[in-house]
Amino acid sequence: MVEPVEFAAGLLHHGGGQRRIEFGIGGIGDEAENRHEGYFSEECVTGRRRAVLIAGPTASGKSALALAMAQQQGGIVVNADAMQVYDTLAVVTARPDAADMALAEHRLYGTVPASMRFSTGQWLGAVREVIETSDPVRLLIFVGGTGLYFDALLNGFADIPEIPAALTLQVQQEIQALDGAQRLALLRREDPVAAERLRVVDPQRLTRALAVKRATGRMLSSFQGENASGLLVDFLVERLVLDPDRDVLRGRIARRFEAMFTGGAVAEVEALRALDLDPALPVMKAIGVREIGDWLDGALARDEAIARATIATQQYAKRQRTWFRNRFGDWPRRAS
């Protein structure tokens, strides 16, 4: 079960042809301190769909808040975490457990086989299906720690197929023998739109544009023009970043992985290893997989495995916070 988060009640007022939604977040206690109206408040014209986006680092309390909102407003919790989409690692990736998922509808959790790569473009496709098949009256609550998912959801995403590494290397070697004018002339022949946009002949961007064109037969700009407006362009959207105190977050992370180790994470890693998957697959890079695997192999003591996974998670949380601060600096924030 996800770690509880304190919150104040959400209210749904109906009046005439409009409805006002208020959801305050805060500690349980004095009512005046509990009311943080404005984090989730919106004048909603009837017929226009609503979405709430809850981002934040791992162990910040996102899942518990999303569940509380879904229960109170009949909403659907939609996963926006790149690791929680995979089916094998429920405990290791801190997915909501079965008890929590029974309390409200959850979508896109544990739906992708561990043997697959699941791109941001594929996630957007799955989200589009959720939007198209769900009751438009219901609130959609997107929650997770993958910033790129939120960015793509709001701003669109160029879903470019994976380019073979050998082709990229071939292009790099080809342009090394060319001067700046020759490189630009080559790009103009193959992708005139990209050439027009390149004020300076950046080798990395040049290589990318040429490799995409040769691998797919399409100019890079043709991908960038797809889904340019995001999937929530017609929604009324509320945003929030949960940003707990650094020491509080570090303590939660330490307690979480200790509990994971005794709460099913070891069995999950054993099951994952039994699949004999490519170590380069995303699921194999989930924090805890390598550390628990090393303990199973006798290369690490139990306490050392827990310590290493805890440190890795804390470092990941730091990167998440930096990303959200840089990219979502204008989103409202709460400690928990």
N, C-alpha and C positions, 0 to 999 in steps of 0.2 A: 504494500500500500504506500502511496506517495506520502511524503512528509507533509503534515498539515500546515496550512498557512492561515494566518488570521485575516479576517475580512469583515467588512460591514455589509449589511444587506443591500441587495439590489432592488430597485423599485421600478415598476412598470405602470405608468399612468396613461389612461386613455382619455382623450378629450376631443370631441368633434372629429375632424378628418385627420388629426395628427396624434402622435403618441410620443411621450417623452420617456427616455430610458435613463435611469441614473444608477450607477453602480459605484459605491464608494469602497475604497480599500483602506484598511487600517487595523489597529489593534482592538481587541475586544475589551471593553471597559467603559470609560466615560463616553457618552453618546456624542458630545460635541467634538471629541477627538476622533471619533470613528468616521465622521462624515467627511469624505474627501470627494465631494461631487465635482465632476469635471474630468475625472480620469476616464469614466465611461458614461458620459451623458451626451445625448444628441437629440435634436428635434428631428424626428423621422417622419417623412411624408409616407402615408400609407401606400403600400405597393412597392416601395424601394427597399431592397434587401440590406441587411446589416451584417457587418463583420467586425470582430474584435481580434486584434493581433497582440499576442503576449509573447515578448521575446525576453531573453536574459541568459546568463550563464548557467551551466549545469548546477543543480542543487539549490537554485534560487527560489524554489517554490512555485514555479510556473504551472505544473500539472495540477497541483491542488487548487490553485486559484481558478484555472480553467474548468475543473470539475465542479467547483462551487457555483460558478456562473452558469454552467450548463444545466445543473440541477434546478437552479432558481428560475431560469428563463427558458427552459426547454430547448436549450441549444445543442449543437453538435460540436464536439471537440475534434479538431482536425490536426493531425500530427505534422509539425514543421521541423522535425529533427531527422537529419540524414541517416543516423544510425538506428533509430527506432523503427525504421521501415522494415528492417530485416527480421526474419521469422525465428531465428535460432537463439538470439541473445536478448531475452526479455529482461532478466535480472541485471546482466552486465551493462546494458544500455539504459537501465532505470526506466523502462517502460511502465506505464500504469498497469497495475496488476488486475487480475480477473475481477476481484471484488469492486475495484474502482470503476472498471469499464462496464460493469453491470448496472452502475448507478446512473449512467448517461451514455448516449451514443458516442462512440469513438470511431474515427475513420483513419485509415492509412497507417495503422500500427501493426507491425509484424506481418505484412502482406507480401513481402518480396523474399524469394528464396535466397539463402545465404550465398549460393553459387552465382548470383547475378550481380552485375553492376547496375546501379539505379541512378540515372543522371538527374540533374535539376529539371531538364526538359521533360523527362518521364514523370517526375513528381508533379509538375504543372499539369501534365495530361491527366493524372489521377485526380488532382484537385478540380480540374474542369468537369470531370465526371461527377464528383461530389456535388458541385454547384448545380449541374444540370439535372441531377436525379433527386435532390433533396427538396423538401417543402420550402418554397421561397419565404414563408413566414418565419421560419426558424433561424435563429442567430447562429452564424458560423464563427467558431472560436478557434483561431489558428494559434498553436502554441508550440514552442520549441526553441532550440538554441542555434539553429543553422541560419546565419544571417543572410546568406545568398538566397535561401528559399523566400524569405520575406521580401528581399529586394526584387526578386523575379516576380513575385506575386503582385507587387505594387507597380513595378516599372517595366515589366516584360523581360524576356530573356531570349537570346539568340541560341537556339538549340542546334549547335553545329555537331555533326557526327565526329566521332573520335578519328583523328588523323593518324595513319600509321607512322610510327617513329622513324622507320627507314625512309619514308618519303620526305619527312621533315629534314632529316639529315642530308638527304640528296639535294634538297633545295639550298640548305645552308652552304654546302660545298660548292654548289653552282654559283651562288652570288659572291662568294669569297674572291673569285677571279675577276669580278666586275668592279668598275669604279661607280661613283654615285650616279652619274648620268646614265650609264648603261643599266644600272639596277632599276632606275625609274622608268627607262624605256621598256624594259622587260615587263615591269608591272603594268604599264599602260597597255601593252599588247594583250595581257591576260586578264587584268581587272582594272579597267580605266576608272571606275568609281573609286576604288581604293587608292589609286595613284593620285586622283584629284584631292583626296582628303589628306594625303601625306605631305605636309609642308616640309618636313625633314625626312630624308630617307632613313628611317629607323630600321636596322637590319632585322630585328625581332618581328616587328609588325609586317615588314616586307615578306619575310619567310612565312609568317602565318597566312597572309593573304594568298600567296602563291600556292602554298601547300593545300589550303582549303579548295582553291579553284581546281587544282590538279586531281585531288582525291574525290571531289564530289561533282565536278563539272559546273558548279555554280559559283558566282562571285560572292565574296564574303558579305557584301552589303545585302544580298538577297536573304541571307539568314537573319541579319540584324534588323531587317524590316518586319520580321514576323513577330507577333505577340508583343509589339512595341509599347502597347498601352497597359499591359498587365491585365489580370483576370478580374480585378475588383474595381474597374473603372466606373461601373454603374452602381457600386455599393456605397453606403454610408459607413465609413471605416473609423474605428477608434483604435488607438495604438498605445502600448505601454511597454516599457522596459523595466523588469524587476532587477534591481541593482543593490543587493544587500551589502552591508559593511564587509570589508575584506576579511577581517578576522572571523566574523560570524560565518561567512561562506566557507572559509578554510576548515572551520570546525565541522560544519555540516558534511563537507566532502570526506573528511577523515572518518566520521561516524558512518557515512553511507557505505564506503567500500569495506569497512570492517563487517558491516551487516551483510553486504553482498556475498562476501567470502563464505559465510556460514549459511546463507539463505538461498543457495541454488546456483550461484555463479560458477562454481567448480564443475558441477554436472553439465552446465551449458557449454563450457569450454571443452570438456571431454567429448561432448556430442559434436561440437564443431570440428574438433581435430579428427574425429572418426570419419568425417566427410572427405578428408584428404584434399582440401581445396587449394587453389593457387594462393600462395602467401601474399600476392599483390592485390587480391580482391579487397574492396573496402571493408567488409565485415571482419577480415583478419587483422585489420589495423585498429579495431575498437580498443579503447583503453581497458586493460585488464586481461585481454586475451593472451598477450605475450607473457605478462607477469605470472598469471595463473599457470600458463603452459610451462614456464620455467620451473615453477614450484612442483608441478606434476612430474617433470623430468628429473627432479632432484637437484637442479642447478641453483635454486634459491630456497632459503628457509621461508616458512610461512610469513613471519613478521616482515621479512625483507620484501617479499612479493607484495604484501599489503602496502608497505611504505612506498615502494616504487610506483605502484598504481595510484596511490594517493597524490604523490608529487606530480605525476603526469597529468592527473585530473585537475589539480590546482593550476598547473601551467596552462592547460587548455582553457580553464575558466578565465584566466588572465587575458588570453588572446581573444576570447569571446567578448569580454568587457571592453577591450580596446576597439574591437571591430564595431560594436554597438555604439560606443562613444563617438567614433569617427564618422560612421555612416548614418546613425539614427540620433544625432545629437539634439534634434528638435522634438524627439518623442518625450512625453511625460515619463517621469521615473518615480519609483517607489522602492523603499528598502526591502519590503516583503509584503 
